[in-house]
Structures are given as C-alpha cells and as structure tokens.
C-alpha cells in the first residue's frame, strides 16, 4: 500500500531543500525590523494565497476542515504588533498553482503544514538577528506540532491509491516552486541528478 505522505516527502525533497535555503539566506540578510517585515510580507503572500485557493475544498472532508486552520491571520497579527500600518497587496497568486479538487488542495496544504514545523527554528534564527516582536506566526499556535503533523499526514494517506500520486507530487512541487518565486522572482527549481 502506497503511503502518500512518504511519497510526497521523498519526491518533493529537492524543492523543499531549495526553498528552505532561500528562506535561510533571506533570514541571514535581516538587519532590522524593516527587513523582517519584507520577509514576512512574502510569507503572507504565500500562505494567504495557498489558503485562499485551497480551503474551499476542505469542506469536502469534515476531518480536514476541522484539522486545518488558516495561519495567515497570525502574520496579520505580527504586522499589527510591528505596527506596520501597511496594507498588503496580494500580488503573488500568479506564482501559485490553483487546486481543482480536494487532493490537490491537501497536497498544497502539505507544503504549509510541513513549513510550520520549521517555524520555531526560524523564530530562534530571527531572535539571533535582533527581532524580538512579531514572531507569532513562526512560533506557532499549535501546542503539539508533531501530533498535528501526524494527523495531517493521516489525512494525506486517506487519499485513495487510485488517485494519480505522480500528479499530486508534481502539484506539491509546483507549490514549493511558487513559494520560491514569491521569495525570489528569479527562482527556478534546479533538479538534482
């Protein structure tokens, strides 16, 4: 029996590592709150965009609707805490693939949910760069990240094997690529050989 969560982990590893490197490189360039706000705006464009495109399909599965929560409001809370007073223009949606059904929406959210696991580490990196407030998004709102992550992976593994898993891994890679393009407009996925 195929395990979709493990297939996604394996088949999106290159995308994941490349985008993770982009994020770390951008964190290393943060010298003040304005730099941090610029990075947070990119995370907002990505998270809000994926949520806007995906959450309507979660209503098809009660367990998914109950488990998955929008995280972009935490970024808005951070903007408020940082007193940016800025309106965020949603201009990054063109970089994101558009889910057409529940399985595609769930694998798009796989990227968000998995990214959340790294949030506490990013918060620590930002604190070392002098950022002391506006870290709600990265610190997270889940009491037990790993339990939540396991429940999410269980949802993925409930997607029937008759579904085209190769298409779903391609879709998830496209979501990673979209995030990369929001982080850096010149980003392109470099496939490893």
Secondary structure, DSSP 8 states (H G I E B T S, - for coil): ---HHHHHHHHTHHHHHHHHHHHHHHHHT--SHHHHHHHHHHHHHHHHHHHHHHHHHHTTSHHHHHH----HHHHHHHHHHTT---------GGGS----SHHHHHHHHHHHHHHHHTHHHHHHHHHHTT--S--HHHH-S-S-HHHHHHHHHHHHHTS-TTS-HHHHHHHHHHHHHHHHHHH-TT-------
